[in-house]
């Protein structure tokens, strides 16, 4: 591709875009004079107040803008609610209209899906979710305009609700194809010879990964790197990316799509990274370093399957461009933090530059305590934690914990598995083993209420379900199981995150079935799960140890099913006060059918030991007060509590 010609094209595009912007401004001016639009000065400016005291106090509520509430029918273009993969009509006005509901539930932080201009449609699927960026500088008009987005943030802030923006640095939408056969059009390239070998078909939209880079092919064989061709289809906004520098072919890795998932070991063998003996030794593929490195190479350099084009984030100019475009969004709208998509698909060195750059930009705007938490969709706890060191992420989604919670609650796995997982995170529980998560606060990172820094291990984002996974109730229609899992979510340390609709018992399967329309519920507040979540959040707000306290496990079980104490998990949450430590005791029975005690006396063990002094009176604060739940602490802090299946109790000192 002749990039000099591309520059000429984009100069023309810049002029065109400038003309369009002038026209829009004039239209707004004339409309205002005519009384059609009445934005106040405050609503036209971003709210750059810092309203976060301590992120551990927050409860995050994740919403997909398109699926929450349709508050403005005027932006309902290309809306197909009958299609699970189409735009449904949700918008910023809808979120504004439902702030009362959000506040009633008790959540304190709103995480919204990406707002940048997206590819409108690709292969019959719409970009309603926001992860197919085309223009990093403009809002997606399906949701409203920039003044309306600012209004949403400001009105949320007025209720002390923080707003987090979902962002993507790894890729853009499918905006180019690999012209493998160099015929100037996207097609399936067919390769073969006059031998009996089979024909090979390669799609130029989404070819398989090649670590050399995707190669062009002629009738005589390979002929060097395949050129890429930008698409020009304005009707569906499938045009070269913006700002203009993002249309430089050298800003993309151009290695084709990741092909290792679900077949990691075989892929490593095919690529010569492991031998036949290693292929068949029954071990986890990641235990072979060469195989682990090969899989990670594809994950970092390859296009996301479906044609999402991988950005070359190793380039210094790309890193600075990303800091610029996303720093601008803080200034434009006043966001309080970023949720960052697909972080494991970007090299660590990028985050060592990007995260400090964003912190610096936010602080320069008066936005302090700006939170960045990343999504590394992986069960490998060590890999997830690796993104929280060296001034990278303030926090990450605790995916490894999500998978363990599922196994414990749904399959009856031992609760000891949770304790073992936490030992790789919590310094006081580590018992000499190395920790997977950052132990020290980042420079200019998030802080506690007293101004001291918070380390990543203290602020991990805990969750039960999200937009990339089936709902918790999808394959396990047990509302009591959801109830006790929510009790765990909202009493453990870290930052709890609820996916919209969990409180309404949504049970959709994989994407897009797990992205239901919220408005069909009528935003009811009288359902059992809604009231349970509200009660747990209210208790969390009232009890500082449940928000900010260090966590110490005082009972977990190595048993599964209905054996002995299977299902029991108990932990203390403790803060230091001017008059000494203040402790809350949380006791849960995660078992489906095993009613049991926090005791091993029956099989030669001991009762549960806590940090409370002998004679201390404890009362359960969850559900209606019941004197039979009251507990008196015995010798050596011993307590013996019986719990029915799928129940939780939260004890405080009377």
Secondary structure, 3 states (H helix, E strand, C coil): CCHHHHHHHHHHHHHHHHHHHHHHHHHHHHHHHCCCCCCCCHHHCCCCCCCCCCHHHCEEEEECHHHHCCCCHHHCCCECCCCCCCECCCCHHHHHHCHHHHHHHCCCEEEECCCEEECCEECCEECCCCCCEEEEEEECCCCCCHHHHHHHHHHHHHCCCEEEEEECCCEECCCEEEECCCCCCCCEEEECCCCCCCCEEEECCCCECCCCCCEEEECCEEEEECEEEECCEHHHCECCCECHHHHCHHHECCCCECCCCCCHHHHHHHCCCCCHHHHCCCCCHHHCHHHHHHHHHHHHHCEECCCEEEECCCCHHHHHHHHHHHHHHHHHHCCCEEEECCHHHCCHHHHHHHHHHHHHHHHHCCCCCCEEEECCCCCCHHHHHHHHCCCCCCEEECHHHHHHHHHHHHHCCCCHHHHHHHCCCCHHHCCCCCCCCCCCECCCCCECCCCCECEHHHCCEEECCCCCCCCCCCCCCCHHHHHHHHHHHCCCCCEEEEECCHHHCCCCCCCCCCCCCHHHHCCCCCCHHHHHHHHHHHHHHHCHHHHHCEEEEEEECCCCCCCCCCCEEEEEEEEEECCEEEEEEEEEECCCCCCEECECHHHCCCEEECCCCCCCEEEECCCCCCHHHCEECCHHHEECCEECCCEEEEEEEC
